[in-house]
Amino acid sequence: MKKPDLRTDNAETDPVFREVVRKLAETTERLSSSEIAAMSLASPEDARLFREYWAGTTAERKAAVLGRMLELAEDDPNLEFSPLYLVMLDDEVPAVRVGAVKGLWENEDPSLIRRLVPLMEDDAESSVRAAAAQALGKFVLLAEHGKIRVGLRDLLLSRLLDVFQNDCETNEVRRRALESVAYLSCPEVRQAIMDSYDSPEPSMRSSALFAAGRNLAPEWLELLVDELSSDSPEHRFEAVVACGNYEDEQAVPQLIRLTDDPDPEIRLAAITSLGKIGGPDARSHLRGLTESADEAVAEMAEQALQDMVSEDQMLELLQDGRDITGAG
């Protein structure tokens, strides 16, 4: 079937959008940043036109255009390509489907759950299944805070746990499912975290520590503090980050020690966690680190101290009953 002439047909679409799609579909010319930006906030008619012509675009051109969309949207929050990312979820190229899932990262429309769950369960490519499982985490967090329907919460709990418990699934997908469901404070999730922690696979143990830092059940804190002394750098790193999420001073002595860890990522993560936890010992140590010869360490310590001051100021305002919005 002959394609319609993009210059005259689809009159309901935006003319600028139509011209950009024409260039995408009919030429090999590189789309400029302004042209890609012109595809933001696509209407339903625009998205239908895009779907028709996107399918015939080469994989290389798809990857280039999608990559630029993701870059531009990261730099400019006013750019919104969600209608086009939704089209790309059906693309035949796995890398495009993964990129589309990443592009939808900030989209909190619950209807997206119905698109992501089948991708997590049934997509032929494990990278797509893992990306979809990871993307569902934001909806689990919304569910934990009562911001989406109970029925969707139950669906997320059931489907994510099913994927985690599926021994035929890859560990990467199972890990991402566990990390996403970890926000829910229920016995089934806590048991799943423990099962992952007891796994002989180091990667599953790492995800259990990450999940504990999202679950925040009191029972995990002692385990996390113990893991700060792990021989595994990956496990130490995950435990450091998770302890910061707990904001409990019990972890401060070990975190202070880890600001001198051989692994630079662990050193910086320990500084960040000390800033989150606060307290006199953490503050004193961070002040000393601002004089470090390691520039990255000194900068991170300075930032952690600034964050602590900002939080302290906010608490003072709240305690005084003053407005913290700046409205007066």
WODA-V638339 format. One record per pair of residues at least 12 apart in sequence whose ideal C-beta (glycine too) atoms are under 10 Angstrom apart, sorted by the first residue. I is the first residue (numbers start at 1). J is the second residue. D is the distance in Angstrom with one decimal. If there is no record, write none. Layout:
I,J,D
I,J,D
This chain:
3,25,7.9
3,26,9.1
3,52,7.4
3,53,7.4
3,56,8.0
4,49,9.0
4,52,8.3
4,53,9.7
5,22,8.9
6,18,5.7
6,19,7.7
6,20,9.7
6,21,6.2
6,22,3.9
6,23,9.1
6,24,9.6
6,25,6.9
6,26,7.2
6,49,7.7
6,52,9.6
6,53,7.4
7,19,7.7
7,22,6.5
7,26,9.8
9,49,8.8
10,45,6.9
10,46,8.7
10,48,8.1
10,49,5.0
10,52,8.8
11,45,9.2
12,43,8.0
12,44,9.2
12,45,4.4
12,46,8.8
12,48,9.3
12,49,9.0
13,42,8.8
13,43,7.2
13,44,9.8
13,45,4.9
13,46,5.0
13,47,9.3
13,48,8.2
13,49,5.1
13,50,9.0
14,38,8.1
14,39,9.2
14,41,9.2
14,42,8.1
14,43,6.8
14,45,8.2
14,46,5.9
14,49,9.4
16,34,9.9
16,35,8.7
16,38,5.0
16,39,9.0
16,46,10.0
17,35,9.8
17,38,6.2
17,39,6.0
17,40,9.3
17,41,9.3
17,42,6.5
17,43,8.1
17,45,9.0
17,46,4.8
17,47,9.6
17,49,7.6
17,50,8.1
18,45,9.7
18,46,7.9
18,49,6.7
18,50,9.8
19,35,8.4
19,38,8.3
20,32,9.4
20,34,9.4
20,35,4.8
20,36,7.6
20,37,9.4
20,38,5.3
20,39,5.8
20,46,9.8
20,50,9.4
20,65,9.9
21,35,9.9
21,38,9.8
21,39,7.7
21,42,9.7
21,46,8.1
21,49,5.9
21,50,5.9
21,52,8.8
21,53,5.5
21,54,8.3
21,57,9.9
22,49,9.7
22,53,8.2
23,35,6.9
24,36,9.3
24,39,8.7
24,50,8.5
24,53,6.8
24,54,7.8
24,56,10.0
24,57,6.4
24,61,7.3
24,62,9.4
24,65,6.6
25,49,9.6
25,50,9.4
25,52,8.7
25,53,3.9
25,54,8.0
25,55,9.8
25,56,6.6
25,57,6.5
25,61,9.4
26,53,8.5
26,56,9.9
27,61,9.8
28,58,8.7
28,60,9.8
28,61,7.5
30,61,9.3
30,64,7.5
30,65,9.3
30,68,9.0
31,61,9.1
31,64,8.2
31,65,6.2
31,68,7.1
31,69,9.7
32,68,9.3
33,68,7.0
33,71,8.8
33,72,6.1
33,75,9.5
33,76,9.7
34,72,9.7
35,65,9.7
35,68,9.5
36,64,10.0
36,65,6.8
36,66,9.8
36,68,5.1
36,69,6.0
36,71,9.2
36,72,6.0
36,73,9.5
36,79,8.6
36,81,8.6
37,68,9.4
37,69,9.1
37,72,6.1
37,73,9.3
37,76,7.6
37,78,9.2
37,79,5.9
37,81,9.4
39,65,8.8
39,69,7.6
39,72,9.9
39,79,9.0
39,80,9.9
39,81,6.7
39,83,9.1
39,84,6.3
40,69,8.8
40,72,8.5
40,73,8.1
40,76,8.8
40,78,7.6
40,79,4.5
40,80,5.3
40,81,6.0
40,82,9.5
40,83,9.3
40,84,8.8
41,78,9.0
41,79,8.2
41,80,5.2
41,81,8.5
41,82,9.0
41,83,7.9
42,80,8.5
42,81,7.5
42,82,8.6
42,83,4.3
42,84,5.7
42,86,9.7
42,87,8.9
43,83,7.7
44,83,7.4
46,83,7.2
46,84,8.4
47,82,9.5
47,83,4.2
47,84,6.5
47,86,7.3
47,87,6.0
48,83,9.6
48,87,8.8
50,83,7.9
50,84,5.7
50,87,5.8
50,88,9.3
51,83,9.7
51,84,8.8
51,86,9.3
51,87,4.6
51,88,9.2
51,90,8.2
51,91,9.9
52,87,9.6
54,66,9.9
54,84,8.0
54,87,6.1
54,88,7.3
54,90,9.6
54,91,7.5
54,96,9.1
55,87,9.0
55,90,8.8
55,91,7.9
55,92,8.0
57,91,9.5
57,93,9.8
57,96,9.8
58,93,9.6
59,91,9.0
59,92,8.4
59,93,4.9
59,94,10.0
59,95,8.0
59,96,7.6
60,93,9.7
62,88,7.9
62,91,6.9
62,92,9.6
62,93,6.1
62,95,8.5
62,96,5.2
62,99,8.8
63,93,7.5
63,95,6.2
63,96,6.9
63,99,7.7
65,84,9.3
65,88,9.8
65,96,9.6
65,99,10.0
66,81,9.0
66,84,8.9
66,85,8.4
66,88,6.7
66,91,9.0
66,93,9.4
66,95,8.4
66,96,6.0
66,98,9.7
66,99,4.6
66,100,7.2
66,102,9.3
66,103,7.5
67,95,9.8
67,99,7.2
69,81,5.0
69,84,7.3
69,85,7.9
69,88,9.3
69,99,8.4
69,100,9.5
69,103,6.6
70,85,9.2
70,99,6.4
70,100,9.5
70,102,6.5
70,103,5.7
70,105,9.5
73,85,9.4
73,103,6.9
73,105,9.6
73,106,8.5
74,103,9.7
74,105,9.8
74,106,9.9
77,106,8.3
80,103,10.0
80,106,9.1
80,107,8.9
81,100,9.2
81,103,6.0
81,104,9.0
81,107,10.0
82,100,9.5
82,103,7.4
82,104,6.1
82,106,8.6
82,107,5.1
82,109,8.0
82,112,8.7
84,100,8.3
84,103,8.2
85,97,9.9
85,99,8.1
85,100,4.3
85,101,7.9
85,102,8.6
85,103,4.1
85,104,5.0
85,105,9.6
85,107,7.9
85,112,9.8
86,100,7.5
86,103,9.4
86,104,7.4
86,107,8.8
86,109,9.8
86,111,9.7
86,112,8.1
86,115,7.1
87,100,8.0
88,100,3.6
88,101,8.9
88,103,7.7
88,104,9.4
89,101,7.1
89,103,9.7
89,104,8.0
89,112,9.4
89,115,5.8
89,116,8.4
89,118,9.6
89,119,6.8
89,123,9.6
89,128,9.1
89,132,8.9
90,115,9.3
90,119,9.8
93,125,9.7
94,123,7.9
94,124,7.7
94,125,4.0
94,126,9.2
94,127,6.1
94,128,5.5
94,131,9.6
95,125,8.9
95,127,7.8
95,128,9.0
96,128,9.6
97,119,7.1
97,123,7.0
97,124,9.9
97,125,7.4
97,127,8.5
97,128,4.7
97,129,9.9
97,131,7.7
97,132,8.6
98,119,9.7
98,123,9.6
98,125,7.9
98,127,5.5
98,128,5.6
98,129,9.8
98,130,8.5
98,131,4.7
98,132,8.9
99,131,8.8
100,115,9.8
100,119,9.6
100,128,9.4
100,131,9.0
101,115,9.2
101,116,7.2
101,119,7.1
101,120,9.7
101,123,9.9
101,127,9.8
101,128,7.2
101,130,9.5
101,131,4.3
101,132,5.7
101,133,9.7
101,134,8.1
101,135,5.1
101,136,9.9
102,131,6.7
102,134,9.1
102,135,7.8
103,135,10.0
104,116,8.2
104,131,9.9
104,132,9.9
104,135,6.6
104,138,9.8
105,131,9.7
105,134,9.1
105,135,6.4
105,137,9.9
105,138,7.5
106,138,8.3
107,135,9.0
107,138,8.7
108,138,6.4
108,139,7.4
108,141,9.6
108,142,6.5
108,147,8.4
108,148,8.8
109,139,9.6
110,139,6.7
110,142,7.8
110,143,9.3
110,147,9.0
110,148,5.0
110,149,7.3
110,152,5.9
111,152,9.9
112,135,8.2
112,136,9.0
112,138,9.4
112,139,7.6
113,135,9.6
113,136,6.9
113,139,5.5
113,140,9.8
113,142,10.0
113,143,9.7
113,148,8.2
113,152,6.0
113,155,7.2
113,156,7.0
113,159,9.2
114,152,9.2
114,155,9.1
115,132,8.5
115,135,9.7
116,131,9.0
116,132,4.6
116,133,8.2
116,134,9.6
116,135,5.6
116,136,5.4
116,139,8.1
116,156,9.8
116,159,9.7
116,180,10.0
117,132,7.5
117,133,9.3
117,136,7.2
117,139,9.8
117,155,7.3
117,156,8.0
117,158,10.0
117,159,5.4
117,160,8.8
117,163,9.4
118,132,8.3
118,159,9.7
119,131,7.8
119,132,3.8
119,133,8.7
119,135,8.7
119,136,9.6
120,132,4.0
120,133,4.6
120,134,9.0
120,135,8.5
120,136,6.7
120,159,7.2
120,160,7.9
120,162,9.8
120,163,6.2
120,169,9.7
120,173,7.4
120,176,8.4
120,177,7.1
120,180,9.1
121,133,9.1
121,159,6.9
121,162,8.0
121,163,6.7
121,166,9.1
121,169,9.3
121,173,9.5
121,177,9.9
123,173,9.7
126,169,8.1
126,170,4.7
126,171,9.7
126,172,6.3
126,173,5.7
127,170,9.5
127,172,8.0
127,173,9.0
128,173,9.4
129,163,7.9
129,169,7.7
129,170,7.8
129,172,8.5
129,173,4.7
129,174,9.8
129,176,8.3
129,177,8.9
130,163,9.9
130,169,9.6
130,170,7.6
130,171,9.7
130,172,4.9
130,173,4.7
130,174,9.0
130,175,7.9
130,176,4.8
130,177,8.6
131,172,10.0
131,173,9.4
131,176,7.8
132,163,9.7
132,173,8.8
132,176,8.4
132,177,9.5
132,180,9.6
133,159,9.3
133,160,6.9
133,163,6.2
133,164,8.8
133,169,9.5
133,172,9.1
133,173,5.8
133,174,8.4
133,175,8.4
133,176,3.9
133,177,4.4
133,178,8.8
133,179,8.1
133,180,5.8
133,181,9.0
134,172,9.8
134,173,9.3
134,175,9.1
134,176,4.3
134,177,8.5
134,179,7.0
134,180,6.2
135,176,8.9
135,180,8.0
136,156,6.3
136,159,8.2
136,160,6.5
136,163,9.7
136,176,8.6
136,177,8.0
136,179,9.9
136,180,4.8
136,181,8.2
137,156,9.4
137,160,8.9
137,176,8.1
137,177,9.4
137,179,6.5
137,180,3.6
137,181,8.0
137,182,8.0
137,183,6.9
137,214,8.0
138,180,8.4
138,183,9.2
139,152,7.2
139,153,8.7
139,155,9.7
139,156,6.1
139,160,10.0
139,180,8.3
139,183,9.4
140,152,9.7
140,153,7.9
140,156,5.3
140,157,8.0
140,160,7.2
140,179,9.5
140,180,5.4
140,181,5.8
140,182,7.8
140,183,4.6
140,184,6.0
140,189,9.3
140,214,8.9
141,180,8.8
141,182,9.6
141,183,4.7
141,184,9.1
141,214,8.1
142,156,9.5
142,183,8.9
143,155,9.3
143,156,6.0
143,157,8.1
143,181,9.8
143,183,7.7
143,184,6.9
144,156,9.9
144,182,9.7
144,183,4.7
144,184,5.5
144,185,6.7
144,186,9.5
144,189,9.9
144,214,9.4
144,215,9.7
145,183,8.8
153,184,7.5
153,186,9.8
156,180,7.9
156,181,6.9
156,183,9.5
156,184,7.9
157,181,6.4
157,184,5.9
157,186,7.1
157,188,7.0
157,189,7.4
158,181,9.6
158,188,9.3
159,177,8.3
159,181,8.9
160,174,9.9
160,176,9.1
160,177,4.6
160,178,7.6
160,179,9.4
160,180,5.7
160,181,3.9
160,182,9.2
160,184,8.8
160,189,8.9
160,192,8.9
161,177,7.5
161,178,8.5
161,181,6.1
161,184,9.5
161,186,10.0
161,188,6.1
161,189,7.5
161,191,9.4
161,192,6.1
162,177,8.3
163,176,8.5
163,177,4.0
163,178,8.7
163,180,9.3
163,181,8.9
164,176,9.1
164,177,4.4
164,178,4.7
164,179,9.4
164,180,9.2
164,181,7.0
164,182,10.0
164,189,9.5
164,192,5.6
164,193,9.7
164,195,8.3
164,196,7.6
164,204,9.7
164,207,9.4
164,211,9.8
165,177,8.9
165,178,9.6
165,188,10.0
165,192,7.5
165,195,8.2
171,196,9.8
171,199,8.6
171,201,5.9
171,203,5.7
171,204,6.1
171,207,8.6
172,203,7.8
172,207,9.6
174,192,9.8
174,196,8.1
174,199,9.5
174,201,9.5
174,203,9.5
174,204,7.4
174,207,8.2
175,196,7.7
175,199,9.9
175,201,9.1
175,203,6.3
175,204,6.4
175,206,7.9
175,207,4.0
175,208,9.1
175,210,8.4
175,211,8.9
176,207,8.0
177,192,9.0
177,207,9.4
178,192,5.8
178,193,6.9
178,195,8.8
178,196,5.5
178,204,8.1
178,207,5.5
178,208,7.3
178,210,8.6
178,211,5.4
178,214,9.8
179,193,9.7
179,196,9.4
179,206,9.9
179,207,5.6
179,208,9.3
179,210,5.6
179,211,5.3
179,213,9.6
179,214,7.0
180,211,8.9
180,214,8.7
181,193,9.2
181,211,8.0
181,214,9.2
181,215,9.2
182,196,9.5
182,207,8.8
182,208,9.0
182,210,7.7
182,211,3.6
182,212,7.5
182,213,8.2
182,214,4.1
182,215,4.8
182,216,9.1
182,217,9.8
183,211,8.9
183,214,5.2
183,215,7.0
183,216,8.8
184,214,9.3
184,215,7.9
185,215,6.8
185,216,7.8
185,217,6.7
186,215,9.6
186,217,9.9
187,217,9.8
189,211,8.1
189,214,9.6
189,215,6.4
189,217,8.8
190,211,9.5
190,212,9.1
190,215,6.7
190,217,5.8
190,219,7.4
190,220,8.4
192,208,8.7
192,211,7.9
192,215,9.7
193,207,8.7
193,208,5.2
193,209,8.9
193,210,9.5
193,211,4.8
193,212,5.9
193,214,9.3
193,215,6.2
193,217,8.4
193,219,9.8
193,220,7.5
193,223,9.8
194,208,7.4
194,211,9.9
194,212,9.3
194,219,9.2
194,220,9.3
194,223,9.2
195,208,8.2
196,208,3.9
196,209,9.1
196,210,9.6
196,211,6.9
196,212,9.5
197,209,7.4
197,211,8.7
197,212,7.9
197,220,9.2
197,223,7.5
197,227,9.3
202,232,6.4
202,234,6.9
202,235,7.4
203,234,8.1
205,227,8.8
205,230,9.1
205,232,8.0
205,234,8.7
205,235,6.4
205,238,8.7
206,227,9.8
206,230,9.9
206,232,7.9
206,234,5.1
206,235,5.9
206,237,8.3
206,238,5.2
206,239,9.4
207,238,8.0
208,220,9.1
208,223,9.0
208,227,9.6
208,235,9.5
208,238,8.5
208,242,9.8
209,223,8.2
209,224,6.6
209,227,6.0
209,230,8.9
209,232,9.9
209,234,8.9
209,235,6.2
209,236,9.3
209,237,8.7
209,238,3.8
209,239,5.3
209,240,9.4
209,241,8.4
209,242,5.6
209,243,9.7
210,237,9.4
210,238,5.0
210,239,9.3
210,241,7.3
210,242,6.7
210,245,9.9
211,238,9.2
211,242,8.6
212,224,6.0
212,227,9.2
212,238,8.5
212,239,8.5
212,242,5.4
212,243,9.6
212,245,8.8
212,246,9.0
213,238,7.3
213,239,8.3
213,240,9.4
213,241,5.9
213,242,2.7
213,243,7.6
213,244,7.8
213,245,4.4
213,246,7.4
213,273,9.9
214,242,8.1
214,245,7.3
215,242,9.2
215,245,9.5
216,242,8.8
216,245,6.5
216,246,6.4
216,247,9.5
217,246,10.0
218,246,8.7
218,248,9.1
220,239,9.9
220,242,7.5
220,243,9.7
220,246,8.0
221,242,8.8
221,243,7.5
221,246,5.5
221,248,5.9
221,250,6.6
221,251,7.5
222,250,8.2
222,251,10.0
223,239,8.5
223,242,9.5
224,238,8.6
224,239,4.9
224,240,8.8
224,241,9.5
224,242,5.0
224,243,5.3
224,244,10.0
224,245,9.3
224,246,7.3
224,248,9.4
224,250,9.6
224,251,7.2
224,254,9.6
225,239,7.6
225,242,9.8
225,243,6.7
225,246,9.3
225,248,8.8
225,250,6.2
225,251,5.3
225,252,10.0
225,253,9.2
225,254,6.1
225,255,9.3
226,239,8.1
226,254,9.2
227,239,3.8
227,240,8.9
227,242,8.4
227,243,8.9
227,254,9.6
228,240,6.5
228,242,9.7
228,243,6.9
228,251,7.0
228,253,9.5
228,254,4.2
228,255,7.1
228,257,8.0
228,258,6.3
228,261,9.6
228,266,9.4
228,270,8.7
228,273,9.9
229,254,7.1
229,257,8.8
229,258,9.2
233,261,8.0
233,262,8.1
233,263,4.7
233,265,8.0
233,266,6.4
234,263,9.3
234,265,9.7
234,266,9.5
236,254,9.7
236,258,6.9
236,261,7.0
236,263,7.3
236,265,9.6
236,266,5.5
236,269,8.9
236,270,9.0
237,258,9.3
237,261,9.0
237,263,7.1
237,265,6.0
237,266,5.2
237,268,9.9
237,269,5.9
237,270,9.2
238,266,10.0
238,269,9.1
239,251,8.7
239,254,8.8
239,255,9.7
239,258,9.2
239,266,9.5
239,269,9.5
239,273,9.6
240,254,8.7
240,255,6.6
240,258,6.1
240,259,9.8
240,261,8.6
240,263,9.9
240,265,9.2
240,266,6.0
240,267,9.4
240,268,9.5
240,269,4.5
240,270,5.2
240,271,9.5
240,272,8.4
240,273,5.5
240,274,9.6
241,265,10.0
241,266,9.6
241,269,5.5
241,270,9.3
241,272,7.9
241,273,6.6
241,276,9.6
242,273,8.6
243,255,6.5
243,258,9.6
243,269,9.6
243,270,8.9
243,273,5.6
243,274,9.5
243,276,8.8
243,277,7.6
244,269,7.6
244,270,8.5
244,271,9.7
244,272,6.1
244,273,2.9
244,274,7.7
244,275,7.9
244,276,4.3
244,277,6.5
245,273,8.1
245,276,7.3
245,277,9.7
246,273,9.0
246,276,8.8
246,277,7.9
247,273,8.8
247,276,5.6
247,277,5.1
247,278,7.5
247,279,9.5
248,277,6.7
248,279,9.7
249,274,10.0
249,277,5.9
249,278,8.0
249,279,4.8
249,280,9.2
249,281,7.5
249,282,7.6
250,277,9.1
251,270,9.6
251,273,7.3
251,274,8.9
251,277,6.7
251,282,9.7
252,273,9.0
252,274,6.7
252,277,6.0
252,278,9.0
252,279,6.2
252,280,9.5
252,281,5.3
252,282,5.3
252,285,8.3
253,281,7.5
253,282,9.9
253,285,9.8
254,270,8.6
255,269,9.0
255,270,4.7
255,271,8.4
255,272,9.6
255,273,5.5
255,274,5.2
255,276,9.9
255,277,7.4
255,281,9.6
255,282,7.5
255,285,8.7
256,270,7.7
256,271,9.8
256,274,7.0
256,281,7.0
256,282,7.4
256,284,9.3
256,285,5.0
256,286,9.3
256,288,9.8
256,289,9.6
257,270,8.2
257,285,9.9
258,270,4.0
258,271,9.1
258,273,8.7
258,274,9.3
259,271,5.7
259,273,9.7
259,274,7.3
259,285,7.0
259,286,8.6
259,288,9.4
259,289,6.3
259,292,8.9
259,294,10.0
259,297,7.3
259,300,9.3
259,301,8.2
260,289,9.7
260,292,9.9
260,297,9.4
264,294,8.3
264,296,7.1
264,297,8.5
267,289,9.3
267,292,9.6
267,294,7.9
267,296,8.2
267,297,6.2
267,300,8.3
268,294,9.5
268,296,6.4
268,297,7.1
268,299,9.3
268,300,5.1
268,301,9.4
268,304,9.7
269,300,9.2
270,285,9.8
270,289,9.9
270,297,9.9
270,300,9.4
270,304,9.9
271,285,9.0
271,286,6.8
271,289,6.6
271,292,9.7
271,296,9.4
271,297,6.8
271,298,9.7
271,299,9.6
271,300,4.6
271,301,5.4
271,302,9.7
271,303,8.4
271,304,5.4
271,305,9.7
272,300,6.7
272,301,9.6
272,303,8.2
272,304,6.1
272,307,8.6
273,304,8.7
274,286,5.9
274,289,8.9
274,300,9.8
274,301,8.5
274,304,6.2
274,305,9.6
274,308,8.9
275,300,8.4
275,301,8.2
275,302,10.0
275,303,7.4
275,304,2.8
275,305,6.9
275,306,8.5
275,307,5.0
275,308,5.5
275,311,8.9
276,304,8.0
276,307,7.7
276,308,8.5
276,311,8.8
277,304,9.9
277,308,9.2
278,304,9.3
278,305,9.9
278,307,9.1
278,308,5.2
278,311,7.2
278,312,7.8
279,308,9.2
282,304,8.3
282,305,9.5
282,308,7.9
283,304,9.2
283,305,7.0
283,308,6.4
283,309,9.5
283,312,9.7
285,301,8.4
285,304,10.0
286,300,9.0
286,301,4.7
286,302,8.3
286,303,9.6
286,304,5.4
286,305,5.1
286,308,7.7
287,301,7.7
287,302,9.4
287,305,6.7
288,301,8.1
289,301,3.6
289,302,8.5
289,304,8.5
289,305,9.0
290,302,5.1
290,303,9.8
290,304,9.3
290,305,7.0
